Amino acid sequence: MRYATIGGQAVIEGVMMRNGNDYAVAVRKPDQTIEVKKDQFIGLNAKWHMKKVPIIRGVLAFIDSLVLGMSTLTYSASFYEDEEETEKEKDKDKDGKSDAVFMGLTVALSVVIAVVLFMLTPFFISSLFGKVIKSPMTLAVIEGLIRIAIFFIYIVAISQMKDIQRVFMYHGAEHKTINCIEHGAELTPENAAKYSRLHKRCGTSFLLIVMVVSIICFMFIRVDNMALKIVLRVILVPVIAGVSYEVIQWAGRSESCLVNIVSKPGLMLQKLTTREPDLEMLEVAIASIEAIYDWRQFQAENAAADASRQPGTGSKAGVSQP
């Protein structure tokens, strides 16, 4: 099985899918019709030609996903705002400049909150154990376990919200449709429903890998100055994200036993961040995919590659259309 060069995220009553520089957002509107917006997003990796530079490409990809994710999430939410409020926004911001500033501030604030909650808070809590535990390596492990615990509690807490539960259902729809394509089945809601709602390249798995990489990283970084410890936990966030990106990409390209072991915790965590979608949600996810991705061509190329590898067949092996 080959992995499709497509990924996405759940939004409010919809799914965003991205393929290279193209992306599409499909949203189930209050009148039950599906609105599909197709556009291009030229990320930092493409602008700065960093796609082949390990670690750095992961940092830039993480920033790109935050910016595009926040933008598409805001777009999907606009269908459920009060009409009068929406009209005021249109009059206020016709040129879109205010939206860009607001988006930048929102992303920046989100990053700051995440760093404080998941990086600095575990450090300060683990520091309390320093009075009885002298081993820096042990303290680093305790800090990492606290970080994972906070992350787990955060996910469990937000999963109790009704609106978030529906987002998690669309998250499941995103994974099921991609799994359907990658397993060579015709992309229909009924077929997609048969496949797993878990996927190795999920953002949930990425965040868990970030937690694990941070444990390993801080186990080997030893400084005595408290201020320097805090600074290092902030400035090393991009490096940790970059390394984690390489791990998740490696996992997405391989089916080895080692990869399956590494991916298992993330897949288990996805059982919390995904829910089983209904057929209408799968229909929305399919609309998003088909706006930017030729899944039939992808499956045909896979079939041709598989046929050429079979004994007794050559490069001219026939391809059966899905």
Secondary structure as UniProt FT lines:
FT   STRAND          7..11
FT   TURN            12..13
FT   STRAND          14..19
FT   TURN            20..21
FT   STRAND          22..28
FT   TURN            30..31
FT   STRAND          34..40
FT   HELIX           44..48
FT   TURN            51..52
FT   TURN            54..55
FT   HELIX           56..77
FT   HELIX           78..80
FT   HELIX           83..92
FT   TURN            94..95
FT   HELIX           97..115
FT   HELIX           116..120
FT   HELIX           121..127
FT   HELIX           128..131
FT   HELIX           136..158
FT   TURN            159..160
FT   HELIX           162..182
FT   TURN            183..184
FT   HELIX           189..192
FT   TURN            193..194
FT   TURN            200..201
FT   HELIX           203..219
FT   HELIX           226..235
FT   HELIX           237..253
FT   HELIX           257..273
FT   HELIX           279..290
FT   TURN            291..292
FT   HELIX           295..309
FT   TURN            311..312
FT   TURN            315..316
//
